[in-house]
Amino acid sequence: MARSERFGIGDRIDTLWLDLLDSLRKAAYASVSQKLLSLEEAIRAVDAVRFFVQIAWESGLIAQSHFTSLGKDIEEIGRMVGGWKRGIVAKNPPPSGDGKR
């Protein structure tokens, strides 16, 4: 793999981590409706990080031990963000569209 491709994947992973952190920061201070949007954005970022880390591992850019460690951390972050979102949805259920009250 060419040097520019190796660094491109690393740069992409770095950018996605920063996007994830920014989405979590936004969610922490947002209203409920905006919080859900920011958390959904964070979940997409977690999925993208997972994807690019796997590509880096499959390309031999990161060692098996690093991949295993990162994988565990990424899964934990995903569970935490997903739990945060589920908790908000449970406390603030969306209005039903059937017109009944």
C-alpha positions as CSV (number, residue, x, y, z in Angstrom):
1,M,0.0,0.0,0.0
2,A,1.4,3.4,-1.0
3,R,2.5,5.8,1.7
4,S,-0.3,8.3,0.8
5,E,-2.9,5.6,1.1
6,R,-1.6,4.6,4.6
7,F,-1.6,8.1,5.8
8,G,-5.0,8.8,4.2
9,I,-6.6,6.0,6.2
10,G,-4.9,7.3,9.4
11,D,-6.0,10.8,8.7
12,R,-9.6,9.6,8.0
13,I,-9.7,7.7,11.3
14,D,-8.3,10.8,13.2
15,T,-11.0,13.0,11.5
16,L,-13.7,10.6,12.4
17,W,-12.6,10.5,16.1
18,L,-12.7,14.3,16.2
19,D,-16.2,14.3,14.5
20,L,-17.3,11.8,17.1
21,L,-16.0,13.9,20.0
22,D,-17.7,17.0,18.5
23,S,-21.0,15.2,18.2
24,L,-20.8,14.1,21.8
25,R,-20.0,17.6,22.9
26,K,-22.9,19.0,21.0
27,A,-25.2,16.3,22.5
28,A,-24.2,17.2,26.0
29,Y,-25.4,20.7,25.7
30,A,-28.3,20.4,23.2
31,S,-32.0,20.4,23.7
32,V,-33.7,16.9,23.6
33,S,-34.5,17.0,19.9
34,Q,-31.1,18.3,18.9
35,K,-29.5,15.9,21.4
36,L,-31.0,12.9,19.5
37,L,-29.7,14.2,16.2
38,S,-26.2,14.7,17.6
39,L,-26.3,11.2,19.1
40,E,-27.4,9.7,15.8
41,E,-24.5,11.5,14.2
42,A,-22.2,10.1,16.9
43,I,-23.4,6.6,16.3
44,R,-22.7,7.0,12.6
45,A,-19.2,8.2,13.4
46,V,-18.6,5.2,15.7
47,D,-19.6,2.9,12.9
48,A,-17.3,4.7,10.4
49,V,-14.4,4.5,12.9
50,R,-15.0,0.8,13.3
51,F,-15.1,0.4,9.5
52,F,-11.8,2.3,8.9
53,V,-10.0,0.6,11.8
54,Q,-10.9,-2.7,10.3
55,I,-9.6,-1.6,6.9
56,A,-6.4,-0.5,8.5
57,W,-6.0,-3.9,10.2
58,E,-6.8,-5.8,7.1
59,S,-4.3,-3.8,5.2
60,G,-1.6,-4.6,7.8
61,L,-1.4,-1.0,9.0
62,I,-2.1,-1.8,12.6
63,A,-1.1,-4.9,14.6
64,Q,-3.5,-7.5,15.8
65,S,-3.1,-6.4,19.4
66,H,-3.9,-2.8,18.6
67,F,-6.9,-3.8,16.5
68,T,-8.2,-6.0,19.4
69,S,-7.7,-3.2,21.9
70,L,-9.3,-0.5,19.6
71,G,-12.1,-2.9,18.8
72,K,-13.0,-3.3,22.4
73,D,-12.9,0.4,23.0
74,I,-14.9,1.2,20.0
75,E,-17.6,-1.3,21.0
76,E,-17.8,0.2,24.5
77,I,-18.2,3.7,23.1
78,G,-20.9,2.5,20.8
79,R,-22.7,0.8,23.7
80,M,-22.5,4.0,25.8
81,V,-23.7,6.3,23.0
82,G,-26.5,3.9,22.1
83,G,-27.5,3.6,25.8
84,W,-27.6,7.4,26.1
85,K,-29.9,7.6,23.1
86,R,-32.2,4.9,24.3
87,G,-32.4,6.6,27.7
88,I,-33.5,9.9,26.1
89,V,-36.0,8.1,23.9
90,A,-37.4,6.3,26.9
91,K,-37.8,9.5,28.9
92,N,-39.2,11.5,26.0
93,P,-41.2,9.1,23.8
94,P,-42.0,10.5,20.3
95,P,-45.6,11.7,19.9
96,S,-47.8,9.0,18.4
97,G,-49.2,9.9,15.0
98,D,-52.6,8.4,15.5
99,G,-54.2,11.5,17.0
100,K,-55.3,9.8,20.3
101,R,-54.4,11.3,23.6
